Amino acid sequence: MKIEVLEKDERNMRLLIRETDVPYVNALRRIAISEVPCLAIGEVVIIENSSILQDEMISHRLGLIPLKTDLDSYNLPEECECKSEFGCNLCRVTLTLDAEAKEGTRTVYSGELVSENPEIVPVSDKIPLIKLAKEQRLRLEAYARLGKGKNHAKWQPISKCTYKYLPKIEIHSKRCDSCGKCVEICPRKVLAKSQDRIEVRDLMACILCQDCVKACPQSPKAIEVSGDESTFVFNIESTGALPPERVLAEAVKILDKQLEQFENELKVKKDED
């Protein structure tokens, strides 16, 4: 398998993966969504709440705030040596909030959460939590732990993970009369008309919709669109909890571990038989 990074920034990464197949790529996608852990608020203790929102609604909003995650410093609750339902400093992070509207109505934002670990903070400090009217106050303690997306969506470290075949577009120059109908109908502007010929302008933008093929008036068609079944364009978008490359690296580790465990179970079964 060969991997090429096409694009990358803090939240997004696009890869070209060659010499593999759908089962492997889809396994990576599913594991990245459901198995790679990240931090999220799981329990909230409301100390004072004179706002119009119920405690449960506030807790729900807090749980959905993406938190920057340090996988190397914290353990999953079920794997932590403390074995405590309350957690310890190796499996739990405490965040506090003390907000009050003294002069008039104000909005409380995620940036007002104070974490005991400066590295574990909301991905954005501009997420609105609640509006407080004059003399209303909200005081609470929130406890964040590692979790997995298969248990709750708030523990998904990514907001998008998709893949598609690498497009293959073939234009038959002998049959093509350069009418331009395929260029006009393409929703992603993949094709372009240059002088008296049709050419591919942006191959990666192709979504294999076949609109250009249907629009071609020639018979047989002058353009063919297909996908390379051994090469994939893989897109991953992080919530900001983890860098996209870390999410993918963890997904590969988890998949390798699952395959190794499966292989061992097959050996045990074979020995029993």
C-alpha positions as CSV (number, residue, x, y, z in Angstrom):
1,M,0.0,0.0,0.0
2,K,1.3,3.4,-1.0
3,I,0.1,6.7,0.6
4,E,0.4,10.2,-0.7
5,V,-0.7,13.3,1.2
6,L,-2.5,15.6,-1.2
7,E,-3.6,18.3,1.2
8,K,-3.2,18.9,4.9
9,D,-3.9,21.6,7.5
10,E,-4.9,21.7,11.2
11,R,-8.3,20.2,10.7
12,N,-8.4,18.5,7.3
13,M,-6.3,16.0,5.4
14,R,-6.7,14.4,2.0
15,L,-4.8,11.3,1.1
16,L,-4.3,9.2,-2.1
17,I,-4.1,5.5,-1.0
18,R,-2.9,3.1,-3.7
19,E,-2.8,-0.7,-3.9
20,T,-5.5,-1.5,-1.4
21,D,-9.2,-2.3,-1.5
22,V,-12.6,-1.2,-0.2
23,P,-12.7,-3.4,3.0
24,Y,-9.4,-2.0,4.3
25,V,-10.2,1.6,3.6
26,N,-13.7,1.3,4.9
27,A,-12.4,-0.3,8.1
28,L,-10.1,2.7,8.7
29,R,-13.1,5.0,8.2
30,R,-15.3,3.2,10.6
31,I,-12.6,2.8,13.3
32,A,-11.7,6.5,13.0
33,I,-15.4,7.4,13.7
34,S,-16.2,4.9,16.4
35,E,-13.1,3.6,18.0
36,V,-10.5,6.4,18.2
37,P,-11.0,8.0,21.7
38,C,-11.1,11.7,22.6
39,L,-12.0,13.7,25.6
40,A,-15.5,15.0,26.2
41,I,-17.5,16.2,29.3
42,G,-19.4,13.2,30.7
43,E,-20.5,14.4,34.2
44,V,-21.6,17.8,35.4
45,V,-22.2,19.0,39.0
46,I,-24.5,22.1,39.0
47,I,-23.6,24.2,42.0
48,E,-25.9,27.1,41.2
49,N,-28.3,27.7,38.3
50,S,-30.7,30.6,38.3
51,S,-31.0,30.7,34.5
52,I,-34.1,29.6,32.6
53,L,-32.4,26.5,31.3
54,Q,-32.7,23.2,33.1
55,D,-29.6,21.5,34.5
56,E,-29.9,18.6,32.1
57,M,-30.0,21.0,29.0
58,I,-26.8,22.8,30.2
59,S,-25.1,19.4,30.8
60,H,-26.0,18.3,27.3
61,R,-24.6,21.4,25.7
62,L,-21.4,21.1,27.7
63,G,-21.0,17.5,26.6
64,L,-21.1,18.5,22.9
65,I,-18.2,21.0,23.2
66,P,-15.1,19.5,21.4
67,L,-12.1,19.4,23.8
68,K,-8.4,19.4,22.8
69,T,-7.2,15.9,23.7
70,D,-3.9,14.5,24.9
71,L,-4.1,10.7,24.3
72,D,-0.6,10.2,25.8
73,S,-1.4,11.6,29.2
74,Y,-4.8,10.1,29.9
75,N,-6.3,6.6,30.1
76,L,-9.7,5.3,29.1
77,P,-11.7,5.0,32.4
78,E,-12.0,1.2,32.0
79,E,-8.3,0.9,31.5
80,C,-7.1,3.2,34.3
81,E,-5.5,1.6,37.3
82,C,-7.6,3.7,39.7
83,K,-10.7,1.6,38.9
84,S,-12.8,4.4,40.5
85,E,-16.1,5.6,39.2
86,F,-15.0,9.1,40.2
87,G,-11.7,8.9,38.2
88,C,-8.3,10.2,39.0
89,N,-5.8,12.7,37.4
90,L,-4.9,10.0,34.9
91,C,-8.4,9.5,33.5
92,R,-10.3,12.7,34.3
93,V,-10.0,16.4,33.7
94,T,-12.0,18.9,35.8
95,L,-13.4,22.1,34.3
96,T,-15.2,24.8,36.2
97,L,-17.5,27.6,35.2
98,D,-18.6,30.6,37.3
99,A,-20.6,33.1,35.2
100,E,-22.9,35.9,36.4
101,A,-24.9,38.6,34.6
102,K,-24.4,41.7,36.9
103,E,-25.4,44.6,34.6
104,G,-27.7,43.1,31.9
105,T,-28.3,40.1,29.6
106,R,-25.0,38.4,28.6
107,T,-24.0,35.3,26.7
108,V,-21.7,32.7,28.4
109,Y,-19.2,31.2,26.0
110,S,-17.1,28.0,26.1
111,G,-14.0,30.1,26.6
112,E,-15.1,30.9,30.1
113,L,-14.6,27.2,31.2
114,V,-11.5,27.0,33.4
115,S,-9.6,23.7,33.1
116,E,-7.2,22.2,35.6
117,N,-5.0,21.3,32.7
118,P,-4.2,24.2,30.4
119,E,-3.7,21.8,27.5
120,I,-7.3,20.4,27.8
121,V,-9.5,23.3,26.7
122,P,-12.4,23.8,24.3
123,V,-11.4,23.7,20.7
124,S,-13.1,27.1,20.2
125,D,-13.7,29.7,22.9
126,K,-16.7,31.2,20.9
127,I,-19.2,28.4,21.4
128,P,-22.3,29.9,23.1
129,L,-23.5,28.0,26.1
130,I,-26.3,30.0,27.6
131,K,-27.8,33.5,28.0
132,L,-28.1,35.0,31.5
133,A,-30.5,37.8,32.3
134,K,-29.5,40.4,34.9
135,E,-28.7,38.9,38.3
136,Q,-28.7,35.3,37.0
137,R,-25.8,33.1,37.8
138,L,-24.4,29.7,36.7
139,R,-21.8,27.8,38.7
140,L,-20.7,24.3,37.9
141,E,-18.0,21.6,37.8
142,A,-17.6,19.5,34.7
143,Y,-15.6,16.3,34.4
144,A,-14.2,15.2,31.0
145,R,-13.1,11.7,30.3
146,L,-11.9,9.7,27.3
147,G,-14.6,7.9,25.4
148,K,-15.4,6.3,22.0
149,G,-17.8,7.4,19.3
150,K,-19.5,4.1,19.3
151,N,-20.9,5.0,22.8
152,H,-21.8,8.6,22.1
153,A,-21.3,11.0,19.2
154,K,-19.6,13.6,21.5
155,W,-16.6,11.2,21.6
156,Q,-16.1,11.3,17.9
157,P,-12.8,13.0,17.1
158,I,-13.8,13.6,13.5
159,S,-16.7,15.4,11.9
160,K,-16.2,13.8,8.4
161,C,-14.5,10.8,7.0
162,T,-15.1,9.7,3.4
163,Y,-13.4,8.0,0.6
164,K,-14.0,7.5,-3.1
165,Y,-12.3,5.7,-6.0
166,L,-9.7,7.7,-7.8
167,P,-11.5,8.9,-11.0
168,K,-10.4,7.8,-14.4
169,I,-11.7,10.0,-17.3
170,E,-11.0,9.0,-20.9
171,I,-11.9,11.2,-23.8
172,H,-11.9,9.6,-27.2
173,S,-10.6,12.3,-29.6
174,K,-11.7,10.5,-32.7
175,R,-15.4,10.4,-31.5
176,C,-15.4,13.8,-29.7
177,D,-16.6,16.8,-31.8
178,S,-15.8,19.2,-28.9
179,C,-19.5,20.3,-28.6
180,G,-18.9,21.2,-25.0
181,K,-22.1,19.7,-23.5
182,C,-20.1,17.6,-21.1
183,V,-18.3,20.7,-19.9
184,E,-21.5,22.7,-19.4
185,I,-23.3,20.0,-17.3
186,C,-20.4,19.0,-15.0
187,P,-21.4,20.2,-11.5
188,R,-17.8,20.2,-10.3
189,K,-16.2,21.9,-13.3
190,V,-13.9,18.9,-13.8
191,L,-13.7,19.4,-17.6
192,A,-12.7,22.4,-19.7
193,K,-12.9,23.3,-23.4
194,S,-9.5,24.4,-24.7
195,Q,-9.5,25.6,-28.4
196,D,-11.0,22.6,-30.3
197,R,-10.6,19.9,-27.7
198,I,-12.1,18.8,-24.3
199,E,-9.6,18.2,-21.5
200,V,-9.6,17.3,-17.8
201,R,-9.0,20.4,-15.7
202,D,-9.4,19.0,-12.1
203,L,-9.5,15.2,-11.9
204,M,-9.7,15.2,-8.0
205,A,-13.0,17.2,-8.1
206,C,-14.8,14.4,-10.1
207,I,-17.5,12.7,-8.0
208,L,-18.2,10.0,-10.6
209,C,-21.7,11.2,-11.2
210,Q,-21.7,10.3,-14.9
211,D,-23.6,13.4,-15.9
212,C,-21.0,14.2,-18.6
213,V,-21.3,10.8,-20.1
214,K,-25.1,11.1,-20.2
215,A,-24.9,14.5,-21.8
216,C,-22.6,13.4,-24.6
217,P,-24.6,13.2,-27.9
218,Q,-22.2,10.8,-29.6
219,S,-22.9,7.1,-30.0
220,P,-20.9,5.3,-28.8
221,K,-20.0,7.9,-26.1
222,A,-16.9,10.0,-26.7
223,I,-16.2,10.2,-22.9
224,E,-15.8,7.4,-20.3
225,V,-15.8,7.9,-16.6
226,S,-14.9,5.1,-14.1
227,G,-13.1,4.6,-10.8
228,D,-9.7,2.9,-10.1
229,E,-10.8,0.1,-7.7
230,S,-7.3,-0.1,-6.1
231,T,-6.8,3.6,-5.5
232,F,-8.8,5.8,-3.2
233,V,-9.0,9.5,-2.3
234,F,-9.5,9.5,1.4
235,N,-10.8,12.7,3.2
236,I,-10.7,13.2,7.0
237,E,-11.9,16.3,8.9
238,S,-11.2,16.6,12.6
239,T,-13.3,18.4,15.1
240,G,-10.1,19.9,16.5
241,A,-9.9,17.4,19.4
242,L,-7.0,15.6,17.7
243,P,-5.0,16.4,14.5
244,P,-6.3,14.4,11.5
245,E,-3.0,12.6,11.1
246,R,-3.1,11.4,14.8
247,V,-6.7,10.1,14.3
248,L,-5.6,8.1,11.2
249,A,-2.5,6.8,13.0
250,E,-4.6,5.6,16.0
251,A,-7.1,4.0,13.6
252,V,-4.3,2.0,12.0
253,K,-3.0,0.9,15.5
254,I,-6.5,-0.2,16.6
255,L,-7.1,-2.1,13.3
256,D,-3.8,-3.9,13.6
257,K,-4.7,-4.9,17.2
258,Q,-8.1,-6.1,16.2
259,L,-6.7,-8.2,13.4
260,E,-4.0,-9.7,15.7
261,Q,-6.7,-10.6,18.3
262,F,-8.8,-12.2,15.6
263,E,-5.9,-14.2,14.3
264,N,-5.1,-15.5,17.9
265,E,-8.7,-16.5,18.4
266,L,-8.7,-18.5,15.2
267,K,-5.5,-20.3,16.3
268,V,-7.2,-21.1,19.7
269,K,-10.3,-22.4,17.9
270,K,-8.2,-24.5,15.5
271,D,-6.2,-26.0,18.4
272,E,-9.5,-26.9,20.2
273,D,-10.8,-28.6,17.1
